[in-house]
């Protein structure tokens, strides 16, 4: 197998809601807004519905979003994985990403598995928004050598 970089995603959560559940669990809903750079370029809009086991524990992102590409296509994306509570100021994200598009330019992504790594970066200014930065790469199948 091989990993081929596809795009970098940068976004913030301008709106959010959260509730506390039994046993210390928490459920959130975040509105996501940002941009994709690299092999796919465009506007990113979506929602994240993550659940966290405890205030200090990992969260499980559940992102559903749309990328409106600069060349006029629409790509829907889904991301799931883990957001780790460390390190402070740049919490780690690892996950899988799937895409769907009806555009001839991006239809090949409809049966591609991607992976991501990222960071939840603490706000630079007091009262500012955290920025999420994720690198998305295509996981390429290669024959298994005997």
N, C-alpha and C positions, 0 to 999 in steps of 0.2 A: 504494500500500500504506500501511497505517497500523498502529501498534502500540498495543495496549490493555493496560494493566497487569492482571495476573490475580492474582498472590499473591507474597508474600515468604516465602522458605524459609530457616530457620536450623537448622543442625545441627552436630554434632560427630562425631568418630570415636572412640568409647570403646574399640574394639579394632582392631588393625591388624597386618598381616604384610607383609614385603617380601623380595624376592630380587634379587640382581644377576645380570644376563645378559651375554652376550658383547657386546663393542663399547661398553661403558659403559651399556647399556640397563638399566632397572630395572622390575620388575613388582610391583604392590602389590595387596592386598585390604584394604578398609576396611569395617567395619560402621558404618553411618550411623544416627544417632538425632536427631530434632528435631521441629520444628513448622512448619506453614504458617500464615500470617496474611494477611488481606485477603479477596479474592473467594472463595478456598478456604481454609477453616480446619480444622486438624486435626493429628493425629499423623503424623509422617513416619518410616518405617523402611525401610532398604534396604542395599545394598552398592555400593561403588565398586571397580572393577577397573582402575585407571588404569595406563598404561605411560608411562614417562619415558625420553627419549632419552639424557640425561646427568643427573648430579646437579644441574647448574645450568640445564638446559634445560627446555622446556615439557613438561607432562604432558598426556595425552589422557584426560579422564574418561570412564568408561563406567559410568554410574549406572543401576541398576535398583532401583525402590523402590515402596512402597505408601503412599498417603495415606489414613488412616482419618479421614474427615471428621467434624466435630462433629454433623452431621445424620444420621450412620449409614451413609453411602455408602463404597464402596471405589473409589479411583482408583489405577490402576497408572501409573507414569511411567518414562520412559527419557530420559536426558540424555547427550549427547556434545558434545565441543567441544575447547577448549584452555584449559589453566591455564598462565598465564605466570609466569615466575619473578620478576617485578617488579610493583610496587615492594616493597622489603623491608617486611615487617610487614603488608602488605595486597595480596598477590599477586592478579592479575586473573584472572577466569574469563569466557569467552564461549562460548556454545554454543546448541544446539537442544534442544528438549524436546518429547516426544510423550506423550500421555495415552490411557488406555483405561479405560472404566467401563461397567458394566451398569445403573447407576442412571439413571432418567429425568432427574434433576436435572443430571447431568454427561455424559450420553451424547453431547451435541453436541461434546465435546472429542475424540471418537474420530476425527474427520477435521480436526482443527485443528493447525496448526504453530505452536509457540511458540518464542521465543528467550529467552535468559537472559544476564544480566551479573551478576557477583558478585565476592566477595573471599574469600580465605583470610586470616583475621585472626589474627595472632600471639597466643598466650596472654597474658592480662593479668598473671597471677601466674606466677612461676617454677614449672616442672613442671606447669602447667595445660594444658588442651587448646586447640588452635586451633579457632576457630569459623568455619564456612563460612556466608556470607550471600549468597543469590542472589535477584534479582528476576526473576520469570518474567512475560513478556508475550505475549499472543496476537497473532500476525501476521495482520492482516485484509486480505483481498483487496479491492481496489477497481478499477473499470474503468480501463483505460489510456486516457488522453486522446490523441487524434490531433493 
